[in-house]
């Protein structure tokens, strides 16, 4: 489902969504097709469910978004990690 359609179907709600199709352009993650997993009135509950689901399935591309946003802006960041050996 496209973001504009999601907004029409779930006005003024927090959503837990999964990107069914997405790509990256100029450090921005473009969410082409979304699946709404759940809706919420409260962002805290939405983030709690996101955290639980992300721990269970870390490979899924999950987001918590509010439908008051006309456009989705997700900045993609690349993290470098270091391991310190003993």
KEKE-498663 format. One record per residue: x, y, z of N, C-alpha, C, CB in turn. Coordinates in steps of 0.05 Angstrom, whole numbers, plus 5000, padded with zeros to 4 digits. Glycine has a CB too. Example, Ala and Ser with C-alpha at 12.3 -4.5 7.8 and 13.67 -1.06 7.14 Angstrom:
BEGIN
526448865156524649105156526449345156522649115181;525749555142527349795143525850015157528249885114;
***
This chain:
BEGIN
501749775000500050005000501850255000498150005025;501150444985502650704984501950865008501950854958;503851045016503451215040500951375039505851395043;500251495017497851655016495351495021497651794988;495251255011493051075016492950995046493250814998;495250935058495450875086494251105103498350815095;495051345096494051585110491051615109495451835100;489951555086487051575082485551365099486251555053;486651125100485450905114485750915144486550645104;487851065154488451075182489051365191490850895189;487151545190487651825196488451865226485252005189;490352035230491252125257491851895275489052295269;493451695265494151465281497151415280492551215271;498151285301500851175300500650905288502051165329;502550835271502550575257505150425261501950615228;504950165263507249995260507049885232507349765282;509049945215508949855187511449705180508550105168;511149545159513449405148513749495119513149095150;516249545111516749605083516749355066519449765079;514749325049514649085031516549135008511749045021;516749384999518749454978519849724986517349464950;522549744984523850004991526550004976524350025022;527550244973530150284961531450534973529950304930;534050574967535450804977536250994954538050714993;535851244959536651464940537851684957534251564923;540351744951541751964964541451964994540752234953;542051745007541851715036539051735048543651915049;537051715031534251715040533051435033532551945026;531751315053530351065048527651135038530150895075;527051035014524451085000522750835005524851144970;520450875018518750645024516550635002517450675053;516950464983515250444960512550314966516650294938;512650104982510149954988510249875017509949704970;508049935032507949885061505749685068507550145076;506249535089504249365101503749465129505149055101;501249535135500549625162500249385180497949805162;501949365201501849135219499949195242504649075229;499849445252497949515273497649815275499049395300;495549905288495050195292494850245321492450275277;495450505329495650575357494750865360498550545368;493750925384493151205392495551325406490651215410;497351145417499551225434502151145422499151105463;504051335419506651265408508251085425508151525402;507951105452509450935470508750635466508951015499;506250575463505350305458506350205431502350285460;506250385411507250315384510250245385506750545365;511850405399514650355401515250105417516050595414;513650045437514049795453513649555434512049785477;511549565418510949345400513149325378508249375387;514149555369516249555349518749415361516949845341;519449485385521849375398521549075401522249505426;519248985410518748695414519048555387515948645426;517748655366517748525340520548535328515748665322;521948755331524648785320526548585333525749065324;526248535359527948335373527348055362527448345403;524847995356524047735346524947695317521047695348;524847905301525447885272527148125264522747875255;529648125270531348365265531748425235534048335277;531148235217531548275189529248415175532048015175;527048445189524648575177525148885179522048495192;524249025158524549315157522049445168525049405127;522049505194519749605209520149895216519349435235;517850035217517850325224515350385240517950495198;515650585258513350705271513050985259513750715303;510651035248510151285235507451395243510251255204;507151655242504551785247503351885221504752015268;500751835217499551905192499052205188496951765189;499752375207499652665203501852755184499752805230;503952595181506152665162505252625134508652485168;505452835118504652815090506652645074504553085077;509152655081511252505067512852355088513052685050;513952125080515751975098518552055091515251665095;520052135111522852205108524452025127523452505113;525951835116527551655131530451685122526551355130;532151795138534951825132536351555137536252055147;537751465118539251205121542051275131539351045095;542751145153545451195164547050935164545251305193;549450945157551250715158552950735183553050695132;552850525198554350525224556850355221552550425247;559050455231561550305232561950225261563950465222;562549975265562849875292565749775296560849655299;566649785320569249695327569049485350571149925335;570649285347570749085369573449115382570348795359;573349115408575849135423576448855434575649345446;578648745426579448485436580948505462581248345415;580848285477582148275503585048185500580748095522;
***
